[in-house]
């Protein structure tokens, strides 16, 4: 069975973790495969937005138990290779690609699964979703971006609680603290994610890419640096066909028809 399903619909790549019998637990091979699919979506000119979700009742329950049991016997060099080359691969792909990425969180997103959801640009959760940085329960810490991204989503205090207690956060609480943008009924999740993805895919591609780059850089920058560095990005947007179309549409009082140029 393929560990990651890949379909493209209306310029949207839909990547589905497909190990429902394990609650979509991640092995090194599954993480690598997801990373490869994300990298292909990033390079595919047909794809203009990406949705990541899980098959069955879970988004991802984190590391596969058989892999976790084998960890103590692995040499340190091999462990580092697994973390950097396998489990961080989809995280790096999601953060570095110019296209917007939406996590459609259909159920449990814990451990590495939580980190995967956090790495997306947008998060839409079903009422059945639960989030947990449960690493501390195993005697370890997040190493897939959560230490950096989670405090920027929910604040340092709330992130500290989640990371240091292993607390499970239900969907509505996740929305309240800013971890997710929307909570919908389970049977409405796919449509909600695709609706957002289609709207983004119909948007000005290069301006969205510039916005994502500036937002990502701003996470570790300051206002004065951003005032300088966003100017070249803005100027590059002014030179696009999409910008010209946006101005024409505004003048003509009609919706813009962006083509990605």
N, C-alpha and C positions, 0 to 999 in steps of 0.2 A: 504494500500500500504506500502511495506517495505521501511523504510526511508534510509536504506543503502543496496545496492546490493553488493554481494560478490561472485566473481568467481576466480578460480585458473587456470592459463594457463601457461604451460611450466615453472613450479616452481615459477610463479609470481602471487601473490594475487592482484586482481584488485578490489578496494573498491570504489563504486560510490555513492555519496550523491544523493538520489533519491526523492527529493521534488521539481521537476522542476516548479510546479505551484507557489511556493514561492521563486523561484530563489535559491533553496537549503538553505533557511534560517535555522538557527540552533535553535532548542529548547533544553532544558536540556535533554530530552529523546533522541533526535537525537544525541547530543554530546556523551551521555553515550553509545548509540548503536555503534557509530563509534569507540569509545574507546575500546569497547568489541571486535569488529572485528579486530582492530589493535593488541590487546593483544593475540587473538587467532592466528593471522598470525605470531606473534613473537614466539609463542610456537610450531607452526606447523613445523615439520622437513621437510615436502615436500616443504614449501615456502622458497625461498631464496632471494626474493626481493618483494617490495610492491609498487603499484601504487595507488594514491588517486586522484579522479577526481570528476566531477559533471555531472549530467544528464541535458540535455537541454542546455539553453543558458548561464548558469552561473556556476561558480565553487561553490561559496557560497556568498550570500549577507549579511552574518553576522547574528546577533541575530534576531530571529523571532519577528515581530512587536508586536504581542499579548503578548509575553513574556516580551518585553521591557516595554510595557505599564503597566504591572503588577508589575514591579520591585519596584517602590516607596512604595508600600503597604506591601512589604514583610519585616519581621523582619530581623535585621542585621545578626543574626545567620543563618537564612535560606539562605540569600543572599550569605554568605560566603560558605555555603555548596554547593550551586549551582555552584559557581565559581570554588572552589577547586575540588569537586567531579564529577561534570558534565562537564563543559566546558574545564577544564584543563586536563581531562582524555585522550582525543586523543592526546593532545600536549605531555603529559608525555610519552604516549605509543610510539609515533613516535621518540622522542629523546632518549628514553632508550632502544629501541629494537636494537639488534645487526645487524639486516638486513638493507640494504639500502632502503630508502623510497623516492619515486619520486612523486612530485605533478604535475599532468598534468592539467594545469590551462586553462580551456576552455572558460572562460568568466569572469564576475566580481568576484573579490576576495577582499571583503571589510570587515572592522571590524574584527569580529572573523574569517571570511573566509580568510582574509589576514594573520592573525596570523597562521591559519592552513597551508597555503602555505609556510610561512616562516619557519615553524617547520620541513619541509621535508629536506632531505639531498640534493635533486636535484629539480630544478624547470624548467619545459618546458612549455612555454606559446603559445597559439594560438594568431594570430594577433588580435583576438577579446578580449583578456584578458585585464583587468584593475585591478590595485591594489590600495587600499586605507586604511590607518589607520585613519578611519573617526570618531573615538571615540570622538574626541574633539568637533565635531559637535553636539554631544549629551550631552556635558558637562561632559565627563568622559575621562578616559585614558585606554590604552591597559593593560590587566592584564593576557594575555595568552602567554607571552614569547616574545612579540615583542619589548618591551623596552630593553631586553637583546640582542636578536638576530639581529634585524634590523640594529643597528649601526655597527655590525660586518659584515654585508653583504654590506652595501652601504656607510658606514662612518657616523660619528656622525653628521656632518653638514647636510647631505641629510636626515638622519633619523629624525633629529630635525624638518626639514621643513615638512616632511610627517606627523609626529605625531602632531605637534603644529598647522598646518594649515588644516589638513584633506585633503590634496591634493590628487587628483586621478592621478595615473601614468599609462600612456598607455604602451602597451606591448614593443614597441621598446625602449622607454625611460627606462623601467624596465631592459631591456637587457643591455643598455648602462651603467647604474649605477651599474650593478652587482646583481640586485635583481633576475633575471632569467638567466639561462645559454644559452637557445636557444629560438627563436621565429619561429614558423612554421605556415603554413596555417591551418585553422580550420579542414579541412578534413584529414590533415596529423598528427594531434596531437596524436591520439591513437597509430598509428604505430610508431611514434617517441618515445613516452614514453615506449612502449613495447619493441622496439629495444634496448633502453638503459637498461631496466629492465632485458631483456634476457641476455645481455652481462654481467651485474652484477651477475645475477643468475648463470651464467656459470663460474664465477670467483672463486678464493680461499676463501671460506666462512669464515674461521677463520681469515685469514689475513684482509679481509674486515671488519670484526667485530672489530679486533684490531685497524685498521685505524680509524674507526668511534669513538671508545672509546677514542683514543688519541686525535683526532681532537676536540671532545666535551670537554675533560678535558683541552685541550690547550686554549680554549676560556677564561678561568679564571685562567690560570697558567702563568708561565714565562719560558723562554728558558732553564734556568739551571735546573728547576724542570722537564721539559720535557726530557732533556738529560738523566736524571736518570730514570724517570718512563717509558719511552718507551722501555727500555732494556728488562724488563720481558715480555712485549708484543711481542717484536721481537723474543726472545728466544722461546716463545710458538709457534710462526709461524714456526721456524726452525724444530720443532718436528713433524710437520704435514705431512701427505701423499701428500697433495697438494704442499708443498714446494719441496719435493723430486721429484714430477712430473714436477714442473716448472724448476728445475735444469736439469733434464733429457731432457726435451723438448728443452731447450736452447742448450745443448750439441749436441742434434740430429738435431737442426735447423728445428724444427716443432712447430706448435701451441700446447700449453699445453692442456691437457684434465683434468680439475679439477673436483673432485667428492665431495668436501666439507669435506673431512676427514683430 
